Amino acid sequence: MPLKTSTSEELPSVNMTPMIDVVFLLIIFFMVGTQFSETERQIGLKLPGAGQLKAMVAPPDRREIIVTENGTVLLDGQTMSVDLLSQRLQTMRVRYPELGVVVRADGKAEHQYVAAVYGAINRAGVSDLSIAVRYQPQQLR
């Protein structure tokens, strides 16, 4: 049997074809899986109740309440009245007793609007309240 006596050695190479195949299969798998989850949400089911349950997950980050210059109140981006705000916060507190809120009020908003929001937060029993402000090194005029 003749021996190879060539002096040039070939460098080993990595065949990328199987890896590319696996990546394409994963992409197809996740695309199909996403379609199934959308279909499940469209099925109208009324699930049975299980009595009183507590949340198994940690409470969400503080909810953001925005008060605009003209007095519009937004909770997590949804416009609502002060009474509805209080009801929503009470409902959230049932699931998350340690619920916290952040109030972001426009600097030109009347204080009455902001005070009404504080009252709604107080009626809902939320004690973790923060007020968002912007630091300005200038002195008040």
Secondary structure, DSSP 4 states (H G I P E B T S, - for coil): -PPP--SPPPPP----HHHHHHHHHHHHHHHHHHHHHHHHHHS---PPP-SS---SSPPPSPEEEEE-TT--EEETTEEE-HHHHHHHHHHHHHH-TT-EEEEEE-TTS-HHHHHHHHHHHHHHT--EEEE------SPP-
